[in-house]
Amino acid sequence: MSSPETILPHQLAAALDGVGGIRMLSLDCFDTLLWRDVHAPSDLFALLDGITPDQRIRGEAAARKRQLLAHQRSGEVTLREIYAALLPEADAAEREARVAHEIAVEARHCHAFAPTVELMRAAKRRRMPIVVVSDTYLERDQLAGLIRAAAGDAVADMIDHIFCSCDHRAAKGEGLFDVMLRRTKVRPDRILHVGDNPRADAEAGARHGLRTRHLIQFGAHAVQRLRQEKAAGALVSANAPGFQPHRAAIAIGEPQQPDAASALGYGVLGPMLTTFARWLADEADALQAARGGRVHLLFLLRDGHLPHETFAAMMPDRPTHTVEISRFTAAAARLGEPGAIADFVHAEIGDDSGRHFLRQLLLADDEITTLIDSLPTERGAYAIAEAVGAGPLTPVIAARGAAFADRLIDYLRHVVDPAAGDTLMLVDLGYNGTVQDNVEVVLSRRLGVHVAGRYLLLSENLPTGRDKRGMIDHRHHDAEALSAFMGTIAVIEQLCTVAQGSVIDYADGAPIRAEAGIKGRQSEVRNAVQAGCLRYARDHGAAVIRAADPAGAESARQAAVAMLARFLYLPLPQELEVLAQFEHDTNLGTDHRVALFDPGHAATGLRERGLFYLKRSQRMFLPAELRGQGLPTSLALLAQRRFGLDLRYADFCDRTIDVPLLLVDGQDAFTDSVAATPTHDGYHVAAIPVGRGQYTVGVQFGRRYEWLQIQSVSFLPVAAFLAGETIGDQVTIPAMPSCEGMEQVGPHLFRCDDAESFLMVPPVGGTQPMMLAVVFRPLVDREAAVPAATAPTALTGAVA
């Protein structure tokens, strides 16, 4: 028996090279010749009319059981027999209609895999017959019709024979290969069989003496990613089929990427942004048909950089432009419009408003200093709002805004020069469309154009009535789903942006930019990611051969939603390695930058507050920080954000530990206890009210434990604790505990000498009620203590 060999998708076309003596090519059908646009075959059952996926699965199981009991040899059944078991009361005509409908659904979502077709062409050049051997409930004529409907006549005409397991009541491992060998009369060792199933194709084929190639569709990382895309998509879009039209391109191209960064661009950003590009083209065509004139696609830099490059790679003949209009310049250009200054102040003023706020109003640094020095400090931002909204500053700001708008219009005329009646279609990642909100009145009034905004993700803070749409927006998803995407979208921004500073002004028809703050290694990694994305954009169309694609746009959009949800909430370790050094820079005329994620922060937050920490955390890329804390933690975050779950601190505390206390207020001492609640990874937090710092607290750990870990001991205001502040935040005050009868034998690791051992925490002063938060993990109960001689060794290993 010849041993099966493996083959990767991009190697298929050359599978016959160097293999002597082959006289016939044998192919598995599904996932070898025909690929589906879904994660699993049963996903298509969601598209069947009047039948649930579960009912369809149960019907097939019943039919196979009936066949096996009747013949005691094989459970192979036909699709007609499945529907007979599924709809026992239906007449023959209705069952036939159901069968035809399911095959039609298959045809809409199947395509030929291009590398397999190239292998077939290579076989025909060698004058080899080609047979298809398939374990399927489709009869030969049904499968032949499906191949023709999905892949076209040219592919179907290359097939000489089709052998289906249901026709012969035998799967490949049960005798179908024997049928094929008898009918074709070709020696087994002269046949090359290719299939994706390790048992039915590789092992069974080799057992029959065929020369076999086991097709490995995906590497382990891609398999995991595709499974998690299906899972994330199900959470975000309930009951949606697991559409994955990118599977074929991923299978071919991802193994050929030179590094992890390129693979991230190819396998994640590539499918999302190519779907976005096709959607943008359709939206531009719709605007053209509805409004006439000319539609100009203007991709807003910086975040529109990669969407533009992807669009240009896919549709090089369609004219596009990149334009530099930032939130800062859009708001500045609007200041000359009537009422714009008041609108800006009302929308943007806040308790922390100061110099950055006033710079957005086009005031110079010396003017800002003079203004701030002249205002009463006790009134803070309110004084700034009054000063800006009245008096001599208002006409100054308005005049500067009008001049700024002149420079912006001059810049746009140099880039695109639209005619009156044209449409400027602003393209960006999203998400509120703030640039469009600010600049639309300026562009429409001065240029006589219609302004439309088209975004990857759109979730308007308030309904504006402007011409805005998102590939992902309220038409498809509720507010909670959109909010879930918004909470972690910064990572997409950083991968799509161009390595240049944000535009802050214009002169002589050209942009003036701030200095690019993020350079070096981050730009190199981002360039590699973007290169991978563009390779996907150029290559993905060649992966499939279709007779038609009637359901492509919507299925691709749903797949992009699932991909985005998976990447934002379930990033894989190799993806996080690519992003580990990334920082995020804002686009408001400042040089402020923050780390994209910090795993240590999440670990601390979970230990100190548990899953409740997730509800209040505003981290830049929190899901990345949670990886390594277990899949349930990541799924809890996704579910909480996706559904806006109203969960409180008490909901996470289903059991407690009573911790005995000794409280001293300077004159009296008394005992008490506090219920410590579980947080994460075996840790608990004992939250002890200490008033306004009048109590010294003795935490009598020795009464309960011989060994424990103490993560942190801190004071924080009661109000902050109840609001969900993480104990390590700025509102906390480090405690200065001392140990009485407790020995620290390692980082955070303590041994209690006896039952009287305790942790003594002196008070801190304050004007508001305070809480002492002690975060600890029990290791060895005093009642179940191990011998002292062995305890340190065992605990050291456990802690490590």
HELIX and SHEET records of a PDB file:
HELIX    1   1 PRO A    9  ALA A   14  5                                   6    
HELIX    2   2 PRO A   41  LEU A   47  5                                   7    
HELIX    3   3 PRO A   53  HIS A   71  1                                  19    
HELIX    4   4 LEU A   79  LEU A   86  1                                   8    
HELIX    5   5 ALA A   92  ARG A  108  1                                  17    
HELIX    6   6 ALA A  114  ARG A  125  1                                  12    
HELIX    7   7 ARG A  140  ALA A  151  1                                  12    
HELIX    8   8 ASP A  153  ALA A  156  1                                   4    
HELIX    9   9 SER A  165  HIS A  168  1                                   4    
HELIX   10  10 LYS A  172  GLU A  174  5                                   3    
HELIX   11  11 LEU A  176  THR A  184  1                                   9    
HELIX   12  12 PRO A  188  ARG A  190  5                                   3    
HELIX   13  13 PRO A  198  GLU A  203  3                                   6    
HELIX   14  14 ALA A  204  ARG A  207  1                                   4    
HELIX   15  15 ALA A  220  VAL A  236  1                                  17    
HELIX   16  16 ARG A  247  GLY A  253  1                                   7    
HELIX   17  17 GLU A  254  GLN A  256  5                                   3    
HELIX   18  18 ALA A  260  LEU A  264  1                                   5    
HELIX   19  19 GLY A  265  LEU A  269  3                                   5    
HELIX   20  20 GLY A  270  ARG A  291  1                                  22    
HELIX   21  21 HIS A  305  MET A  314  1                                  10    
HELIX   22  22 ARG A  327  ARG A  334  1                                   8    
HELIX   23  23 ALA A  340  GLU A  348  1                                   9    
HELIX   24  24 ARG A  355  GLN A  360  1                                   6    
HELIX   25  25 ASP A  365  SER A  374  1                                  10    
HELIX   26  26 THR A  377  ARG A  379  5                                   3    
HELIX   27  27 GLY A  380  GLY A  389  1                                  10    
HELIX   28  28 LEU A  393  VAL A  415  1                                  23    
HELIX   29  29 THR A  434  LEU A  447  1                                  14    
HELIX   30  30 ALA A  479  MET A  486  1                                   8    
HELIX   31  31 ALA A  490  CYS A  496  1                                   7    
HELIX   32  32 ARG A  521  ASP A  539  1                                  19    
HELIX   33  33 HIS A  540  ALA A  543  5                                   4    
HELIX   34  34 GLY A  552  TYR A  569  1                                  18    
HELIX   35  35 PRO A  573  LEU A  579  1                                   7    
HELIX   36  36 PRO A  599  ARG A  609  1                                  11    
HELIX   37  37 PHE A  612  ARG A  616  1                                   5    
HELIX   38  38 LEU A  622  LEU A  626  1                                   5    
HELIX   39  39 LEU A  631  PHE A  643  1                                  13    
HELIX   40  40 TYR A  649  PHE A  652  5                                   4    
HELIX   41  41 PHE A  701  ARG A  703  5                                   3    
HELIX   42  42 VAL A  718  ALA A  723  1                                   6    
HELIX   43  43 ALA A  791  VAL A  799  1                                   9    
SHEET    1   A 6 GLU A   5  ILE A   7  0                                        
SHEET    2   A 6 ARG A 211  LEU A 215  1                                        
SHEET    3   A 6 ILE A 191  GLY A 195  1                                        
SHEET    4   A 6 MET A  24  LEU A  27  1                                        
SHEET    5   A 6 ILE A 130  SER A 134  1                                        
SHEET    6   A 6 HIS A 161  CYS A 164  1                                        
SHEET    1   B 3 LEU A  34  ARG A  36  0                                        
SHEET    2   B 3 CYS A 110  PHE A 113 -1                                        
SHEET    3   B 3 VAL A 544  ILE A 545 -1                                        
SHEET    1   C 5 HIS A 321  GLU A 324  0                                        
SHEET    2   C 5 VAL A 295  LEU A 301  1                                        
SHEET    3   C 5 THR A 423  ASP A 428  1                                        
SHEET    4   C 5 HIS A 450  LEU A 457  1                                        
SHEET    5   C 5 LYS A 468  ILE A 472  1                                        
SHEET    1   D 2 VAL A 503  ALA A 507  0                                        
SHEET    2   D 2 ALA A 510  ARG A 513 -1                                        
SHEET    1   E 2 GLU A 583  ASP A 585  0                                        
SHEET    2   E 2 ARG A 593  ALA A 595 -1                                        
SHEET    1   F 9 ILE A 733  PRO A 734  0                                        
SHEET    2   F 9 TYR A 705  PRO A 717 -1                                        
SHEET    3   F 9 MET A 770  ASP A 781 -1                                        
SHEET    4   F 9 HIS A 684  PRO A 689 -1                                        
SHEET    5   F 9 ALA A 669  PRO A 678 -1                                        
SHEET    6   F 9 ILE A 657  VAL A 664 -1                                        
SHEET    7   F 9 THR A 696  VAL A 699 -1                                        
SHEET    8   F 9 PHE A 758  VAL A 761 -1                                        
SHEET    9   F 9 SER A 738  GLU A 740 -1                                        
SHEET    1   G 4 ILE A 733  PRO A 734  0                                        
SHEET    2   G 4 TYR A 705  PRO A 717 -1                                        
SHEET    3   G 4 LEU A 749  CYS A 752 -1                                        
SHEET    4   G 4 MET A 742  GLY A 746 -1                                        
END                                                                             
